[in-house]
Amino acid sequence: LGTKKNNIKIFPSNQNKNWGVIALIGNDASKSIIKFSEITGGSNKLYNNIYLKGMLSIHWAKNIRIENVKFHNNNIGDDVLNVVNSEIEIDNSLFEKCHMDCIDFDNSTGLIKNTKLYLAGNDLLDFMESNVKIQKTNLISAKDKCVSSGEKSFIKILETYFIDCNIGIASKDESIVNLSKSKFLNNKDNFSTYRKNFTYSSEGLIDEEI
């Protein structure tokens, strides 16, 4: 735990080399808190036959909290944050200059609020078989999607901005995105629904409440 006046900073000792990952794995990691920190320059790693593809990787852990943390510049690896079979709350944090996806949820639940995600090489938020609420968050500049919801995910989005993405929201493979009080600016396409994985019976749904 850092403090507002004394942040914890994790960065490469050699600017030409990336370090590996921060991994929270299993029930013993549950209730972990990362607060008032800056994390940059991580990558990915294979650990005990588990592929940890995020600079911060969370597997099989509950009640994880991230608050007032800045993540940026994972120059190697798929994700800045990868959440797998876990439960997490993210508040008042920043994810920027993400090599591929900024945050990737796999079979997980969570809340993202008062947070900014900016500049992704792929998606800002990617969901698979997950149930997540997004509130008062700014999603800015992705080469692909601001939000990609797939494989029967349920995503509730409120009071959120979608800006400068190729696609604002993509909902696929029986996923449901419930959207309200949000704004879209300068995206190539605001919405896209389709079936990608043919083991699912239909495309996704975007339910916009006016």
N, C-alpha and C positions, 0 to 999 in steps of 0.2 A: 504494500500500500504506500503510494506516495501521498503528498499533501499538496494543497494549492500553491504553497510557497516553495515546496521542495519536491519537484517531480522526479520520478524514476525514469532514467533514460537508458534504453537498450539499443545499441548500434554497433556496426562492425568496427573492430580495432584497426583493421586495414580496409580502407575505403574501396580497394579493388577486389575484395573478397566478401562474399555473403556468409553469414553464419547459418546455422540450421533452423530449428524450430523451437518454440515454446509449446510443450505438450501437456495437456491436462487429461489424464486417462483413468477411467474407472471411478468407482464410488468414493474412493479416498480423496479424489479431487473435487467432489461435490461441495457446494457452498464456497468455492474459491471466489475471491474478489480481486479484480485488477482495477486500480484507481489512480488517477493523476499520474499518468505515465506517457512516455513516448517510445514507440517501438518501430524500428526501421531496419532494413537491410537483411531480413531473414530469407529463408528459402523453403526447402522441403527435406524429408528424410524418411528412410525405411527403418522402422524400429520394431523388433519382435514380430516381423511379418505384417506390421501395420504400416500402410503408406500414409504418412502424415503430409498432406499436400498443402497445408496452410502454414504461413509464418507463425500464426497461433492456431493450433489444432486441438479441438476438444472432442473427446470420444467417451461415450457412456458415463457422462457426469451430469448431475442435476443442480439446479439453483446456482448457476454461474452468473456473476454480475460484472459487467464492464461499465465503468463510469469515468467520464472526463479523461479519455485516452485518445491519443493521436497515433494512428497507424499509417505508414507510408513506405513506398519504394521497396516492395518485395520484388527484386529484379529477376528472381528465379522462382519457379513454382506456380501452381494453378491459382491459389487463393491467398488473400491476406489473412482471412479468418475462415476456417472450415469447422463446422459444427456437425457432429455425427452422433445420432442416437442420444441426444443431450437436450438440456433445457437451459435457456440463457436469456438474460435481460441486458440490453445495451442502451445506455442513456448518455446524452450530451457528449458524443464522441465524434471523431473525424477519421474517415478512411479516404486516402487519396493516393493518386499515382500507383494504381494497382496493376500488376503485371498482366493478369487475366481477369478473374472475378475478384471483387472486393470482399463479399461475404457469400459463402456457400453453405446452405443448410441441407443436410441429408437425414431424413427420418427424424426430425427434431421439432421442438416447439420453442417459441420465444416471443420477445417483445423488443422492438427497436423504436426508440423515440428521441426526439430533439437531437437528431444526429445528421451529419452531412457525409455523403459519399460522392467522390469527385474523381473523374478521370480513370476509367477502367479500360483495359485492353480488350475485354470481352463484356461481361455483364457486371453491373453494380451489385445486384442481388440475384442469387440463383437458388431456387427451392426445388427439392425433390421429396415427395412424400412427407411434407412438413406442414405445420400449423403455426402461423406467425402473424402477429399484429404489428403494423407499421404506423406510427403516428408522429405528426409534426416533424417530418424528415425531408431533407433536400437531396434529390437524386440528380446529379449533374454530370453529363458528358460520358457516355459509354459508346464504344465502337459498335456494340451490338444492342443489348437491352438494358433499360433502367431496371426493370423487374422481369425475371424469367421464372414462371411458375409451372412446374411440371410434375407428372406422375402422381396425380390425385392429391395435390397440395390444396390447402385452404389458407388463403392469405387475405387479411382484412387491412385495408389501407385508409387512413383518415388524414386530412389536412396536410397533404404531402405534395411537393413540387416535383415534376418530371421535366427535365430541361436538357436539350441538346443530346438526345440519344437517337440511335437508329430506329429503335422501337421503344415506345414508352412502357407498355405492359404486354407481355406475351403469356397467354394462358393455354396450356396444352395438356392432352392426355387426362381428361376428366378433372382437371384442376378447376377450382373456383376462386376467383378474385373478387372480393367485395370492396367497392370503391366509393368513397364519399368525401365531399368538401376538398377536393384536390384540383391542382391546376397543371396544364400541359403547355410547354412553350418550346418551339423550335425543334420538335422531334420530326424525323422523316415520316414516321407513322406513329400515331398515339397508341393504337391497339392492334393486336394480332391474336387470333385463336385458330388452333389447328391440332391435328393428331400427328404426333411424331413417332411414338412407340405403339406399334399395332397390337400389343397385348392389352391395350386399353380400348374400350368400345367407342369412345367419342373424343371430340376435340375438347378444349377447355371452355370455360365460361367467364366473362367479365360482367359483373352485375354492378352497374353504376347507379348510385342513389343521387337524385338531383336535389 
